[in-house]
């Protein structure tokens, strides 16, 4: 029995099923989606991507776990202020087509070289910062709950030598859940937590120019630059050789399939793969990925139960979980956005995105990229020249 691989898979699954799912729930509720819509979204991104993870990991004998783009989910939350859900799903389809084309043609590197990463990360930071602020505001709503979760998270993060089987974020979740149940024991009895199989919702996507311009390029960028690049780097660091073009093509194909059931674009996950390769022999890491794929499928099939439990949780709990989960990502986004190259473009992208003002019915993240690139083309021409020399 592969005990090490099973343990790594279980810890990675706990991470994937905690804060990232809380982010889906926050975005869905804030955007006015129904409980059935959110359950179908969770079903699609876990079940279909679990099947893809199993197939790819067995085929390449590498840990290749696919889930969904968390930055993309946050982008969609902003987009649903101006677009219908059907239009957003149509943008998912177009994003999948773009990713598929990039993977089949091998043009990924050229596209990412043309769009400077600091400007992309400025846009990502502008989108993510609201979740960090929601975490801070949650202290006013429920100080004991938020302070306990945050204190334990930072304590275990600051002293990694403290014996801990689970990551700090999972311990924060556990202490938060314990406080909620201690204060409201009746709520557990009143909540129907029996396992309920999902009844997936099928949708008819609607294609619109506004949705395509606002979401397709930013979503594709979050998949390729913010997610796949991270996952590929993690795997290469641990001696694996992930197939970049095949990964991108699979992300494109699966993005089109999950969109029909409300799921957002597929990506190669970074943190989950990092947990899978954190122990054991490298030649057996793929077994952990397969085990996690099985767990993801089962979790997706029980999506209604998961959705019901999380909706019953206090808003401060979800805000804290999401905010703590995105801290490192937000830190990396700021560090990249305000690096020596393209600092003004990154700043403009951040400010325009943070401002949240749509123009021509197209959301702020798209304009953050546009104005960030324009500012750099006008004022930071030396940075583009340096980028071309680096390519050469």
Secondary structure, DSSP 8 states (H G I E B T S, - for coil): --HHHHHHHHHHHHHHTTHHHHHHHHHHHHTT--HHHHHHHHHIIIIIHHHHHHHHHHHHTS---EEE-HHHHHHHHHHTTTS-HHHHHHHHHHHHHHHHHHHHHT-HHHHHHHS-HHHHHHHHHHHHHHHHHHHHHHHHH-HHHHHHHHHHHHHHHH-TTS--SS-HHHHHHHHHHHHHHHH-HHHHHHS-----------------HHHIIIIIHHHHHIIIIIIIHHHHHHHHHTT----HHHHHHHHHHHHHHHHTTT---EEE-SHHHHHHTSSS-GGGHHHHHHHHHHHHHHHHHTHHHHHHHHHHS-HHHHHHHHHHHHHHHHHHHHHHHTSSTTHHHHHHHHHHHHHT--BTTB-HHHHHHHHHHHHHHHH-HHHHHHHHHHH-
